[in-house]
């Protein structure tokens, strides 16, 4: 259905007033961006966006991402007008209040229609690129539309992600850049002199431009963008922040504060609305959005009738366990190498597993060797060259995961999890089952020195709610950890693997790993001393415990590959593994010991073999002696408390 410019203007002004009303009632929020973007938004939603409000999860839909999540009232206004269940007027009227679906920033899983949680600027762009990539890999033709602003483009992640997208020739991706020249502190000229046209042309994007308040220009530009193939498209749309507000438009004052009662009334008067009426929607506007919704619903029904099925697939846990490789107990193997072997075995029974590394695949061994690499215009593979872009990689992985067809992973050295953490946090907030593979997990990196030797990263990530971190003790535990990660459907996971070779241990257990911690050595129900360890330190703990056992001491070694899974077990199980009656404990982990207090015994009867500061450069075996990560030192610590 074709709408006149007057009809589009009425719809856009309705969005402006709704957005301003939400912020005013909450006495908190950001009215400027929604008011500036209203013309671009209604033109998209009423004429081009294939989105069925009756089925917001229909896989064939176009994806809409509001990267500048502070402008959330724009999305909520559109969802309400379109008739999305969950965006009723009472929800809009409780914007930013406890229990409202209209949260301060758009949250996936809270408001239907929100594809990804946005707010940390720039991540919405990268996640949108992930959504677009997932669609291409699944052979879909739906488009991804991303609205972003100056703040998004100032954040470095936008450079990483946009460079990546162009390198793949990622079409069906349209970025609408709200170029209003204003940030919180004032004019963008205070902090940036970029030429966005030249910037995106240098990446390899197709660059279009329009007046973001001229409906004819917007329509012409959208149509042109949708016809472009072989490259992503950016539309540089010149807008006025707070458009419609008589005295505050075009100023930083309208960015992040309510208009105020008088300015809001003056705005409504200028836009042709009753200044005394709040949360008003003309019937004609509801009818326009209802007509578009009905057309999209018919489109969805035709696709479903034609057999449009979700792509990808998963394996049952039993199938995955059967698919795991076997490792020669007579040989040592680094868990990074074992991880690659496991991934390739599981890829055969888990066809939706896709991902890649931040230019470190030869080191972290994450290539799915039988399944090809993505390249410009060729999206048939399952391996992705992310380049040296950890943060963008992680956010793109989130976008791929959010699409729903794939289980995506990103890989790098563990020390660079610092670059990944912002996106890992969003994955945790969104309950996305994204996966990170972190190799070179401790000071055993050796000669590269402290810049590449993680020490504080383990407690950092353990502090993140809803993230499951796995640190396997050997090759077999590595396989069991991968099965548990793939079994997780709500919340992200990461696995930490070693550079150095480790022995294949006796006593590893798939069931034990599934519970997060288990007794790997020693069966006595009343141990005199407990050794609690993860990863590469389990082996030296077992060696020390065996020496004590030979002397007649009652010992137990507990492998704790995943605290998060262990904490979810019944108290009786946790007590059976770490009995409170045994207060003598030796905690062994090649990291800062922060957080281990929860598993410590009495202060006087607990000893740590842990890092006290940063690592240093040298051969890893020399460093192990230097920092005390030897069976002899673990044994000495145990003797101190016996």
Backbone torsions as a table, in degrees:
resi	resn	phi	psi	omega
1	UNK	NA	132.4	-179.1
2	UNK	-95.0	132.3	-179.1
3	UNK	-109.7	146.3	176.9
4	UNK	-75.2	162.5	177.1
5	UNK	-61.8	-32.8	178.3
6	UNK	-66.6	-39.5	177.4
7	UNK	-65.5	-43.1	178.6
8	UNK	-63.9	-37.8	178.5
9	UNK	-64.5	-40.8	178.0
10	UNK	-62.4	-43.1	179.7
11	UNK	-64.9	-42.6	-179.8
12	UNK	-65.1	-41.7	179.1
13	UNK	-67.7	-31.0	174.6
14	UNK	-63.4	-44.0	177.4
15	UNK	-61.2	-42.1	179.5
16	UNK	-59.5	-45.5	-177.5
17	UNK	-69.6	-40.6	177.2
18	UNK	-60.8	-46.0	-179.2
19	UNK	-61.8	-44.6	180.0
20	UNK	-66.8	-37.5	177.8
21	UNK	-63.7	-42.0	179.5
22	UNK	-60.1	-47.1	-178.3
23	UNK	-66.4	-40.6	-178.9
24	UNK	-63.9	-44.9	-178.4
25	UNK	-66.3	-37.1	179.6
26	UNK	-76.8	-16.6	-173.2
27	UNK	57.2	31.1	-177.3
28	UNK	-166.4	141.6	176.1
29	UNK	137.5	-169.4	-172.0
30	UNK	-132.1	92.1	-177.5
31	UNK	-80.1	-21.9	-170.6
32	UNK	-60.9	-51.1	-177.7
33	UNK	-64.3	-47.8	177.7
34	UNK	-57.9	-39.1	179.8
35	UNK	-69.1	-35.3	178.8
36	UNK	-73.9	-30.9	-176.2
37	UNK	-92.3	-4.9	-171.0
38	UNK	-56.2	-41.9	-178.0
39	UNK	-66.1	-43.9	178.3
40	UNK	-63.9	-38.0	-175.5
41	UNK	-70.5	-47.9	-177.5
42	UNK	-69.2	-32.2	176.5
43	UNK	-62.5	-40.1	178.5
44	UNK	-68.1	-51.4	-173.1
45	UNK	-67.9	-35.2	-176.4
46	UNK	-86.2	-17.6	-174.0
47	UNK	-122.2	-23.6	-168.7
48	UNK	-133.1	-32.8	-172.1
49	UNK	-74.9	120.5	176.6
50	UNK	-88.4	95.3	-176.3
51	UNK	-144.3	120.1	-178.1
52	UNK	-96.7	108.1	-179.1
53	UNK	-60.2	-23.4	178.8
54	UNK	-77.1	-17.6	179.3
55	UNK	-143.1	74.5	-176.4
56	UNK	-63.2	-14.4	-179.3
57	UNK	-99.7	4.4	177.5
58	UNK	-53.4	123.5	-172.4
59	UNK	-64.8	-28.2	-176.8
60	UNK	-79.2	2.0	-177.5
61	UNK	-69.0	156.2	164.6
62	UNK	-70.8	147.6	176.7
63	UNK	-98.0	136.1	177.5
64	UNK	-120.6	122.1	-178.8
65	UNK	-122.4	123.7	174.4
66	UNK	-97.2	93.0	-174.3
67	UNK	-64.8	-38.5	174.6
68	UNK	-78.1	77.6	-171.7
69	UNK	-63.2	-16.5	176.3
70	UNK	-62.6	-23.4	177.8
71	UNK	-87.8	34.8	-172.0
72	UNK	-58.9	-27.6	-178.6
73	UNK	-65.1	-20.4	173.5
74	UNK	-64.3	-49.1	-179.9
75	UNK	-63.8	-43.7	-177.8
76	UNK	-64.5	-36.9	177.0
77	UNK	-63.7	-44.2	179.9
78	UNK	-65.3	-43.7	178.5
79	UNK	-61.2	-41.8	-180.0
80	UNK	-63.6	-48.4	-178.1
81	UNK	-64.0	-34.2	-179.2
82	UNK	-75.7	-16.3	178.3
83	UNK	90.7	26.9	177.5
84	UNK	-68.0	128.6	177.6
85	UNK	-67.9	122.5	-174.7
86	UNK	114.3	-13.4	178.9
87	UNK	-112.5	33.1	179.1
88	UNK	-63.6	165.2	-174.8
89	UNK	-60.8	-33.4	179.4
90	UNK	-65.3	-29.7	175.6
91	UNK	-70.4	-42.0	177.6
92	UNK	-61.9	-36.9	-178.4
93	UNK	-74.5	-11.6	176.7
94	UNK	-112.7	27.5	177.1
95	UNK	-47.9	130.4	177.4
96	UNK	68.9	13.1	178.8
97	UNK	-102.3	156.7	-177.7
98	UNK	-57.2	126.9	177.3
99	UNK	90.1	-9.6	179.8
100	UNK	-77.5	142.3	172.8
101	UNK	-69.1	-20.9	178.8
102	UNK	-87.0	74.8	-178.9
103	UNK	-70.8	170.0	-177.3
104	UNK	-58.0	-39.0	173.0
105	UNK	-124.5	152.7	-176.8
106	UNK	-62.1	127.9	-177.4
107	UNK	-120.7	121.8	174.6
108	UNK	-60.2	133.1	179.7
109	UNK	90.0	-13.7	177.3
110	UNK	-100.1	-49.6	177.2
111	UNK	-110.9	116.6	175.8
112	UNK	-56.0	138.4	-178.3
113	UNK	101.6	-19.6	176.1
114	UNK	-79.6	113.8	-176.3
115	UNK	-73.0	-43.9	-178.9
116	UNK	-143.6	149.5	177.0
117	UNK	-72.9	125.4	-179.0
118	UNK	-125.1	165.7	-177.6
119	UNK	153.1	-57.6	171.7
120	UNK	-62.8	110.4	-165.4
121	UNK	-60.2	142.5	179.7
122	UNK	92.8	-29.8	-177.7
123	UNK	-67.8	-31.0	177.3
124	UNK	-62.2	-37.1	176.5
125	UNK	-61.2	-49.6	-177.0
126	UNK	-65.6	-41.1	178.4
127	UNK	-67.0	-36.3	176.0
128	UNK	-62.7	-38.6	176.0
129	UNK	-63.7	-38.4	175.0
130	UNK	-62.2	-41.5	176.7
131	UNK	-60.8	-44.8	-179.6
132	UNK	-65.0	-39.0	179.3
133	UNK	-66.3	-41.7	178.9
134	UNK	-60.2	-39.9	179.0
135	UNK	-63.5	-43.9	179.9
136	UNK	-64.5	-39.7	-179.8
137	UNK	-66.2	-30.2	178.9
138	UNK	-87.4	0.7	178.4
139	UNK	75.2	22.7	-179.1
140	UNK	-88.3	162.1	-179.0
141	UNK	-113.6	3.7	179.9
142	UNK	-68.1	156.6	-178.5
143	UNK	-101.1	159.0	172.6
144	UNK	-118.6	123.1	178.9
145	UNK	-110.7	127.7	179.1
146	UNK	-122.6	128.0	171.9
147	UNK	-100.3	126.9	178.9
148	UNK	-137.0	170.6	-179.3
149	UNK	-132.1	-171.9	-178.3
150	UNK	-59.9	-40.0	-179.4
151	UNK	-62.5	-39.4	176.9
152	UNK	-58.8	-42.2	-175.7
153	UNK	-78.7	-18.6	174.4
154	UNK	-74.8	-31.6	179.1
155	UNK	-67.5	138.0	-175.3
156	UNK	-61.9	-27.9	-179.3
157	UNK	-60.1	-29.3	-180.0
158	UNK	-64.9	-36.5	177.2
159	UNK	-65.3	-48.3	-179.9
160	UNK	-55.6	-50.3	-172.7
161	UNK	-70.5	-41.5	-177.4
162	UNK	-70.6	-34.4	174.0
163	UNK	-63.1	-43.3	178.7
164	UNK	-60.7	-46.7	-176.4
165	UNK	-61.5	-41.7	-179.1
166	UNK	-67.4	-35.8	-178.2
167	UNK	-62.8	-29.0	178.1
168	UNK	-90.7	-3.4	-176.0
169	UNK	61.6	43.1	-170.0
170	UNK	-77.6	94.1	178.8
171	UNK	-88.8	-174.1	-171.0
172	UNK	62.7	17.0	179.6
173	UNK	-120.6	119.6	-177.4
174	UNK	-127.1	117.9	179.4
175	UNK	-101.7	118.9	178.6
176	UNK	-100.2	110.2	-175.0
177	UNK	-95.0	112.0	178.4
178	UNK	-78.3	90.2	-175.6
179	UNK	-92.3	87.8	-178.4
180	UNK	-108.0	-3.8	172.7
181	UNK	72.5	14.6	-176.4
182	UNK	-129.6	135.4	168.7
183	UNK	-126.4	-174.2	-173.5
184	UNK	-57.9	-41.4	-174.3
185	UNK	-82.6	-12.1	-179.9
186	UNK	141.9	-142.4	-178.5
187	UNK	-66.9	145.0	176.2
188	UNK	-63.6	-19.2	179.1
189	UNK	-63.0	-16.9	177.9
190	UNK	-65.1	-27.6	-171.5
191	UNK	-137.8	-2.9	179.6
192	UNK	-147.2	142.2	178.3
193	UNK	-126.6	20.1	-176.8
194	UNK	-62.6	148.9	167.6
195	UNK	-103.7	100.6	-174.2
196	UNK	-61.6	-31.9	179.1
197	UNK	-62.4	-50.0	-180.0
198	UNK	-65.4	-37.3	-179.4
199	UNK	-59.8	-49.6	-176.9
200	UNK	-74.2	-32.2	174.5
201	UNK	-63.3	-37.3	178.9
202	UNK	-65.6	-35.3	175.7
203	UNK	-64.5	-37.3	-172.8
204	UNK	113.7	15.5	175.3
205	UNK	-81.9	156.3	167.9
206	UNK	-85.7	130.0	-173.2
207	UNK	-112.7	124.5	174.6
208	UNK	-121.6	165.4	-179.7
209	UNK	-145.9	152.6	176.4
210	UNK	-160.3	163.1	169.0
211	UNK	-78.6	115.7	-174.9
212	UNK	-71.2	4.1	176.4
213	UNK	-121.4	7.5	179.3
214	UNK	-107.4	108.1	-173.3
215	UNK	-63.6	-33.4	178.6
216	UNK	-67.5	-43.5	177.8
217	UNK	-64.8	-41.4	179.9
218	UNK	-60.7	-47.8	-178.7
219	UNK	-60.8	-45.5	-179.6
220	UNK	-61.8	-41.5	-177.1
221	UNK	-70.4	-43.0	177.6
222	UNK	-59.3	-45.0	-178.6
223	UNK	-63.2	-40.2	179.0
224	UNK	-66.1	-42.3	-179.4
225	UNK	-61.6	-38.9	-176.5
226	UNK	-71.5	-16.5	-179.9
227	UNK	-90.6	-13.8	-175.3
228	UNK	-74.9	133.2	178.8
229	UNK	-122.6	153.0	173.7
230	UNK	85.2	3.3	179.4
231	UNK	-162.6	150.9	172.4
232	UNK	-72.6	160.0	-175.6
233	UNK	-123.4	135.5	170.0
234	UNK	-115.9	134.7	174.7
235	UNK	-109.2	113.1	177.3
236	UNK	-86.4	103.1	-174.9
237	UNK	-103.3	113.7	178.2
238	UNK	-77.3	121.9	-177.6
239	UNK	-134.1	171.2	174.2
240	UNK	-113.2	118.2	178.3
241	UNK	-61.8	136.7	-179.1
242	UNK	69.5	26.4	-177.6
243	UNK	-52.3	126.2	-179.1
244	UNK	110.2	-21.6	179.1
245	UNK	-84.1	117.1	-169.5
246	UNK	-56.6	-42.7	-175.3
247	UNK	-109.7	-18.8	-175.5
248	UNK	-101.4	-13.0	-179.7
249	UNK	-59.4	144.2	178.3
250	UNK	76.9	9.3	-178.6
251	UNK	-121.1	159.4	177.3
252	UNK	-69.7	-18.0	-179.7
253	UNK	-65.2	-20.2	-179.3
254	UNK	-95.6	-2.5	-176.7
255	UNK	-67.2	-54.4	-169.1
256	UNK	-131.3	33.9	179.1
257	UNK	-149.3	151.4	176.9
258	UNK	-55.9	153.7	178.5
259	UNK	-65.0	-31.1	-171.8
260	UNK	95.5	149.6	-172.1
261	UNK	-56.7	-46.2	-175.7
262	UNK	-69.6	-43.8	179.6
263	UNK	-65.0	-37.0	179.6
264	UNK	-65.4	-42.8	177.7
265	UNK	-63.5	-41.3	179.6
266	UNK	-65.6	-35.5	178.0
267	UNK	-63.8	-47.8	-179.6
268	UNK	-62.3	-39.9	177.9
269	UNK	-61.7	-44.9	-179.3
270	UNK	-64.4	-29.2	-178.8
271	UNK	-91.1	-0.1	177.4
272	UNK	87.4	19.6	179.0
273	UNK	-107.1	159.2	177.2
274	UNK	-69.4	118.3	-176.5
275	UNK	-65.8	-18.9	-178.5
276	UNK	-91.7	-7.2	-175.9
277	UNK	-101.1	137.1	179.4
278	UNK	-116.8	151.4	178.3
279	UNK	51.6	44.6	-178.2
280	UNK	-95.7	135.0	175.5
281	UNK	-129.1	118.9	176.3
282	UNK	-62.4	144.6	179.6
283	UNK	-56.5	-37.0	-178.1
284	UNK	-60.6	-35.9	-179.5
285	UNK	-69.8	-44.4	175.1
286	UNK	-56.4	-41.0	-177.7
287	UNK	-66.3	-38.9	179.0
288	UNK	-62.4	-47.5	-179.8
289	UNK	-68.5	-33.9	178.6
290	UNK	-66.2	-38.4	179.2
291	UNK	-65.0	-42.0	178.5
292	UNK	-65.9	-40.4	178.7
293	UNK	-62.1	-41.2	179.6
294	UNK	-64.3	-40.1	178.4
295	UNK	-63.9	-41.0	179.2
296	UNK	-69.0	-34.3	178.4
297	UNK	-66.1	-38.4	176.8
298	UNK	-65.2	-39.9	177.4
299	UNK	-60.9	-44.5	178.9
300	UNK	-61.9	-44.5	-178.7
301	UNK	-63.9	-38.4	178.3
302	UNK	-64.7	-40.2	179.8
303	UNK	-66.0	-43.0	179.2
304	UNK	-64.0	-42.3	179.8
305	UNK	-63.4	-31.1	-179.0
306	UNK	-80.2	-0.6	176.4
307	UNK	91.8	29.1	179.1
308	UNK	-70.1	109.9	-175.6
309	UNK	-115.7	147.9	174.6
310	UNK	-58.6	145.0	-178.4
311	UNK	-90.1	162.5	173.6
312	UNK	93.1	-166.5	-179.4
313	UNK	173.5	165.6	179.9
314	UNK	-132.9	165.3	176.9
315	UNK	-111.7	155.3	173.7
316	UNK	-72.4	154.7	-178.8
317	UNK	-56.8	-39.8	179.8
318	UNK	-62.0	-39.7	178.4
319	UNK	-63.9	-39.3	-179.3
320	UNK	-67.0	-42.8	178.2
321	UNK	-60.6	-41.1	178.4
322	UNK	-65.5	-28.8	-176.6
323	UNK	-81.5	-12.7	-175.9
324	UNK	-63.5	143.4	179.0
325	UNK	-74.6	164.2	173.9
326	UNK	-105.1	148.5	-177.8
327	UNK	-121.1	140.3	-178.9
328	UNK	-69.2	116.7	-177.9
329	UNK	-65.6	-13.9	-179.7
330	UNK	-85.5	-8.1	-176.3
331	UNK	-114.8	149.7	173.2
332	UNK	-93.5	151.3	-179.5
333	UNK	-151.3	136.2	174.9
334	UNK	-68.3	141.5	-178.9
335	UNK	-69.5	-19.7	173.4
336	UNK	-65.5	-39.9	177.5
337	UNK	-69.3	-42.9	177.9
338	UNK	-61.6	-37.7	179.3
339	UNK	-59.3	-44.6	178.3
340	UNK	-62.8	-40.5	177.9
341	UNK	-63.2	-43.6	179.2
342	UNK	-63.2	-46.1	-178.2
343	UNK	-59.7	-41.8	-179.8
344	UNK	-67.8	-34.0	177.0
345	UNK	-69.4	-43.0	-177.8
346	UNK	-72.5	-28.9	-179.8
347	UNK	-59.3	-26.9	-178.9
348	UNK	-72.0	-29.3	-179.6
349	UNK	-106.9	-4.2	-178.5
350	UNK	-127.7	79.7	-169.6
351	UNK	-68.5	-10.2	-179.9
352	UNK	-92.7	2.2	-180.0
353	UNK	-75.4	120.8	179.5
354	UNK	-140.9	160.8	175.0
355	UNK	158.1	-165.7	-177.4
356	UNK	-175.6	-173.2	-172.8
357	UNK	-121.3	158.7	175.8
358	UNK	-85.0	66.3	177.5
359	UNK	64.2	26.8	-176.5
360	UNK	-127.6	16.0	-175.4
361	UNK	-55.9	-40.6	178.9
362	UNK	-61.0	-23.7	179.9
363	UNK	-93.1	-38.5	-177.7
364	UNK	-99.9	0.6	166.0
365	UNK	61.6	42.4	-173.4
366	UNK	-103.2	4.1	-178.5
367	UNK	-67.3	135.2	171.4
368	UNK	-89.7	96.9	-159.8
369	UNK	-65.8	-24.3	-175.7
370	UNK	-96.3	6.0	-166.1
371	UNK	-122.9	12.1	169.3
372	UNK	73.5	166.2	-178.0
373	UNK	-117.2	142.1	173.5
374	UNK	-66.6	144.4	176.6
375	UNK	-145.2	171.5	-177.4
376	UNK	-54.9	119.1	178.9
377	UNK	78.1	-3.3	-178.7
378	UNK	-123.6	107.8	-175.4
379	UNK	-113.2	28.4	-174.5
380	UNK	-87.1	-14.9	-177.8
381	UNK	-83.1	179.4	177.6
382	UNK	-119.7	2.6	178.2
383	UNK	-110.2	140.7	-174.9
384	UNK	-125.3	127.6	170.0
385	UNK	-84.4	100.4	-179.3
386	UNK	-80.8	-16.6	-174.7
387	UNK	72.4	-176.7	-175.1
388	UNK	-83.4	74.2	-171.1
389	UNK	-146.2	65.3	-172.4
390	UNK	-58.3	-45.6	-176.5
391	UNK	-67.6	-46.9	177.8
392	UNK	-62.5	-42.0	177.9
393	UNK	-54.2	-47.1	-175.6
394	UNK	-66.5	-40.1	178.2
395	UNK	-70.8	-36.6	176.5
396	UNK	-64.7	-40.9	174.8
397	UNK	-57.1	-41.6	177.0
398	UNK	-61.7	-41.0	178.6
399	UNK	-64.5	-41.8	177.6
400	UNK	-62.1	-44.0	179.1
401	UNK	-63.1	-40.1	-178.0
402	UNK	-67.0	-25.6	-179.6
403	UNK	-61.2	-35.9	172.7
404	UNK	105.9	-9.3	-177.5
405	UNK	-98.4	-15.0	-168.5
406	UNK	-130.7	156.1	164.8
407	UNK	-109.0	109.2	-171.0
408	UNK	-105.0	145.5	175.8
409	UNK	-130.1	154.2	170.9
410	UNK	-127.7	149.5	-173.9
411	UNK	-136.1	145.0	175.1
412	UNK	-166.2	-177.9	172.9
413	UNK	-71.1	147.9	-174.9
414	UNK	-61.5	-34.5	-178.7
415	UNK	-61.4	-26.5	-179.4
416	UNK	-85.4	7.1	170.1
417	UNK	-60.4	-20.7	174.3
418	UNK	-57.1	-36.6	179.2
419	UNK	-76.9	-21.4	-176.8
420	UNK	-90.4	-22.6	-166.9
421	UNK	-54.2	-42.6	-179.4
422	UNK	-56.5	-39.8	179.1
423	UNK	-75.9	-33.6	176.5
424	UNK	-63.0	-37.1	178.4
425	UNK	-64.1	-42.7	178.1
426	UNK	-65.9	-38.3	176.0
427	UNK	-59.4	-40.5	178.8
428	UNK	-65.3	-40.6	177.8
429	UNK	-64.6	-35.7	-175.4
430	UNK	-88.7	-3.9	-174.7
431	UNK	62.4	28.5	-179.8
432	UNK	-79.9	137.2	-179.2
433	UNK	-85.0	42.1	177.0
434	UNK	-66.2	155.0	-177.5
435	UNK	-128.9	138.1	173.0
436	UNK	-120.3	136.0	176.3
437	UNK	-110.5	112.9	-177.6
438	UNK	-112.5	110.8	178.2
439	UNK	-96.0	176.6	178.5
440	UNK	55.5	63.1	-161.1
441	UNK	-89.3	6.6	-176.3
442	UNK	-161.8	-168.6	178.5
443	UNK	-63.9	-13.7	179.4
444	UNK	-64.7	-5.2	170.5
445	UNK	-55.8	-35.1	169.3
446	UNK	80.0	-109.9	-167.7
447	UNK	-63.3	-24.2	-179.9
448	UNK	-66.9	-20.5	173.5
449	UNK	84.8	-175.2	-168.8
450	UNK	-63.6	-25.2	178.7
451	UNK	-64.1	-23.9	-176.8
452	UNK	-113.4	10.5	-177.5
453	UNK	-113.1	101.2	-177.4
454	UNK	-69.2	135.8	173.8
455	UNK	-129.0	-38.7	-177.9
456	UNK	-96.6	-5.6	-174.4
457	UNK	-70.3	-32.5	179.2
458	UNK	-62.3	-54.5	177.8
459	UNK	-63.8	-30.2	178.0
460	UNK	-59.4	-48.8	-177.0
461	UNK	-76.3	-29.6	175.7
462	UNK	-64.2	-24.3	-179.8
463	UNK	-77.6	-9.6	-175.6
464	UNK	-84.9	115.5	179.2
465	UNK	-59.2	139.7	172.5
466	UNK	77.3	2.3	173.9
467	UNK	-97.6	129.5	175.4
468	UNK	-101.2	120.4	-179.0
469	UNK	-108.5	127.7	-177.9
470	UNK	-113.8	129.6	175.3
471	UNK	-128.8	92.9	-174.5
472	UNK	-73.6	149.9	-177.1
473	UNK	-85.9	-23.5	-179.7
474	UNK	-158.9	-172.9	-176.9
475	UNK	-62.8	-40.7	-179.0
476	UNK	-67.0	-44.3	176.0
477	UNK	-60.8	-32.9	178.0
478	UNK	-58.0	-45.1	178.0
479	UNK	-63.3	-44.3	-179.3
480	UNK	-64.6	-36.9	178.2
481	UNK	-64.3	-40.6	178.7
482	UNK	-62.4	-40.1	177.6
483	UNK	-60.7	-42.8	-179.8
484	UNK	-66.4	-37.2	178.1
485	UNK	-64.1	-42.9	-179.2
486	UNK	-71.2	-24.2	176.2
487	UNK	-73.0	-25.0	-179.3
488	UNK	-70.1	126.4	178.4
489	UNK	-113.0	-12.6	179.1
490	UNK	-130.4	106.1	179.8
491	UNK	108.7	146.9	-176.8
492	UNK	-82.8	165.9	178.5
493	UNK	-137.2	158.3	169.5
494	UNK	-142.7	152.0	179.3
495	UNK	-125.5	137.6	-178.4
496	UNK	-109.0	127.0	-176.5
497	UNK	-125.7	158.0	-172.5
498	UNK	-93.9	152.9	169.4
499	UNK	-80.5	-38.9	-173.9
500	UNK	-85.5	155.2	177.8
501	UNK	-70.3	147.0	178.0
502	UNK	-129.9	150.8	176.2
503	UNK	-71.5	155.0	171.3
504	UNK	-80.3	123.0	-171.5
505	UNK	-92.7	147.4	169.4
506	UNK	-80.5	147.7	173.0
507	UNK	91.2	1.0	176.7
508	UNK	-66.1	152.6	-171.4
509	UNK	-145.7	125.9	175.3
510	UNK	-62.1	-41.5	179.1
511	UNK	-65.3	-40.2	178.7
512	UNK	-62.3	-43.9	177.9
513	UNK	-62.6	-37.3	-179.6
514	UNK	-63.3	-20.2	179.1
515	UNK	-101.7	2.7	172.9
516	UNK	90.6	-32.2	179.9
517	UNK	-157.8	150.4	-177.4
518	UNK	-164.4	163.0	176.7
519	UNK	-77.8	117.8	-179.7
520	UNK	-99.9	-22.0	176.9
521	UNK	-148.0	136.2	178.6
522	UNK	94.4	128.9	-176.4
523	UNK	-116.6	-2.6	-176.0
524	UNK	-62.0	133.0	-178.1
525	UNK	-76.6	-12.6	-178.5
526	UNK	-131.7	70.5	-175.6
527	UNK	-69.9	151.6	174.8
528	UNK	-83.7	-30.3	-179.2
529	UNK	-144.8	139.4	177.4
530	UNK	-108.3	132.7	170.1
531	UNK	-105.3	121.1	179.0
532	UNK	-112.3	122.0	-173.7
533	UNK	-148.5	162.0	174.1
534	UNK	-133.0	160.7	170.4
535	UNK	53.4	-136.6	-174.0
536	UNK	-65.1	-14.0	-177.8
537	UNK	-86.1	-8.0	177.3
538	UNK	-65.7	-41.0	-176.9
539	UNK	-62.1	-45.8	-179.1
540	UNK	-71.4	-26.4	175.8
541	UNK	-68.8	-41.4	177.7
542	UNK	-63.5	-41.5	179.9
543	UNK	-61.4	-43.0	178.4
544	UNK	-66.6	-42.1	-178.9
545	UNK	-63.5	-37.5	179.6
546	UNK	-63.3	-35.5	178.7
547	UNK	-67.2	-39.9	176.8
548	UNK	-67.4	-40.8	179.6
549	UNK	-61.2	-36.5	178.7
550	UNK	-65.6	-21.4	178.0
551	UNK	-92.1	4.8	177.6
552	UNK	93.5	5.6	179.0
553	UNK	-81.4	147.0	177.0
554	UNK	-89.4	117.9	-172.8
555	UNK	-131.5	159.9	174.2
556	UNK	-148.6	134.2	173.7
557	UNK	-110.9	127.1	179.1
558	UNK	-110.3	121.0	171.8
559	UNK	-88.2	128.9	-175.6
560	UNK	-123.4	71.0	-176.0
561	UNK	-66.2	-23.5	-177.7
562	UNK	-148.5	100.5	177.7
563	UNK	-56.1	-41.3	-172.7
564	UNK	-62.3	-40.8	176.3
565	UNK	-68.0	-38.5	-179.5
566	UNK	-63.1	-40.8	-178.5
567	UNK	-65.7	-19.9	179.5
568	UNK	-87.5	-5.4	-179.0
569	UNK	-78.1	156.2	176.8
570	UNK	-58.9	151.6	-179.1
571	UNK	-55.2	-39.2	-178.0
572	UNK	-60.4	-40.7	178.8
573	UNK	-67.9	-45.9	-179.4
574	UNK	-59.4	-39.6	178.5
575	UNK	-67.2	-34.0	-179.6
576	UNK	-69.6	-27.5	-179.9
577	UNK	-87.2	-46.0	-179.9
578	UNK	-121.4	82.4	-175.4
579	UNK	-67.2	131.9	-179.3
580	UNK	-65.0	-19.0	-179.8
581	UNK	-71.8	-18.5	178.6
582	UNK	-100.9	104.1	-175.6
583	UNK	-94.3	-11.1	178.7
584	UNK	-85.5	116.6	-174.0
585	UNK	-140.6	141.7	173.7
586	UNK	-119.0	119.5	-177.7
587	UNK	-103.4	125.8	-171.8
588	UNK	-128.7	111.5	177.7
589	UNK	-158.1	134.7	-176.5
590	UNK	-80.7	62.0	-179.7
591	UNK	-159.8	169.2	171.8
592	UNK	-58.9	135.3	-171.9
593	UNK	-80.8	6.5	-178.3
594	UNK	-53.2	128.3	179.8
595	UNK	104.3	-25.3	-179.2
596	UNK	-69.8	-9.3	180.0
597	UNK	-55.4	-30.8	-178.2
598	UNK	-65.1	-24.1	-179.2
599	UNK	-108.0	3.1	-179.7
600	UNK	-77.3	157.5	171.5
601	UNK	-88.2	-145.4	175.2
602	UNK	-66.9	152.5	-179.7
603	UNK	-56.0	-39.3	-176.8
604	UNK	-77.7	-13.6	-176.3
605	UNK	-119.6	18.5	176.1
606	UNK	-121.2	134.9	175.9
607	UNK	-125.2	149.7	-179.3
608	UNK	-118.3	136.6	162.5
609	UNK	-112.8	97.4	-171.6
610	UNK	-150.8	171.6	177.9
611	UNK	-81.5	139.5	178.4
612	UNK	-105.8	-8.0	179.7
613	UNK	-165.7	-157.0	-179.0
614	UNK	-77.3	164.4	177.5
615	UNK	-77.8	-165.5	178.5
616	UNK	-153.3	175.1	-176.1
617	UNK	-93.1	136.7	178.2
618	UNK	161.4	166.2	175.9
619	UNK	-57.6	141.5	-169.6
620	UNK	-63.8	-33.1	179.2
621	UNK	-68.3	-34.6	175.9
622	UNK	-67.0	-41.0	179.4
623	UNK	-65.9	-35.8	178.2
624	UNK	-60.0	-43.4	176.3
625	UNK	-65.6	-43.6	-176.9
626	UNK	-60.4	-41.7	-177.3
627	UNK	-93.5	-1.0	175.1
628	UNK	85.5	20.0	-179.9
629	UNK	-94.2	69.3	178.1
630	UNK	-133.3	156.5	177.0
631	UNK	-60.4	-35.0	-179.5
632	UNK	-63.3	-42.0	-180.0
633	UNK	-71.8	-38.7	176.1
634	UNK	-60.6	-42.2	178.1
635	UNK	-63.1	-41.8	179.3
636	UNK	-62.6	-40.0	178.0
637	UNK	-62.9	-39.2	178.8
638	UNK	-66.7	-39.6	-179.6
639	UNK	-63.4	-30.9	-179.5
640	UNK	-61.0	-29.5	-174.7
641	UNK	-107.3	1.5	179.0
642	UNK	-96.2	NA	NA
